[in-house]
C-alpha cells in the first residue's frame, strides 16, 4: 500500500514538473513576442521620422531611401496593409555602390565629386517617385503600428 502512495506522489510530481515547464515555456514565448513588438514599434517610429524628414526635404532622398529600405527589412514580411515602396528600394539599390561614411572621406576629391554628381542625378530622376512612396508609407504606419502592437 505504501508503494502505491509513493507511486502516486511521484506521478503527481512528474505532472507538476511538466506543467511547470509548459507554463515557463509559454511565459518565455509571451515575453519574446512582447520584446519583438517593442522592437517593431521602434522601427515604425524611425520610419515615421524618416518619412517626415524626407517629405520636408530635411534629408536627401538617397540617404532616406537607404535608411528606410534597411528599416523595412526589420519588419515582419506579412505586415498589412501592403503598400508599393518599390521606388524607395530601387533608389537605395542604385545608391548602394556609393562609398559612405569614413571611407568616403578617404576618397580623392575628384572621385567624391563624381559620386556626388551621379547620386544627385539619381535623386533628380527618382526623387518624385521616392517622395510619393514615402507619402504612401507614412499613410500606413498607423495601421502597421496597430497590427504590430497586438
Secondary structure, DSSP 8 states (H G I E B T S, - for coil): -HHHHHHHHHHHHHHHHHHHHHHHHHHHHHHHHHHHHHHHHHHHHHHHHHHHHHHTTSS-HHHHHHHHHHHHTTS-TT-SS----HHHHHHHHHHTTS--THHHHTS-HHHHHHHHHHHHHHHHHHHHHHHHHHHHHHHHHHHHHHHHH-
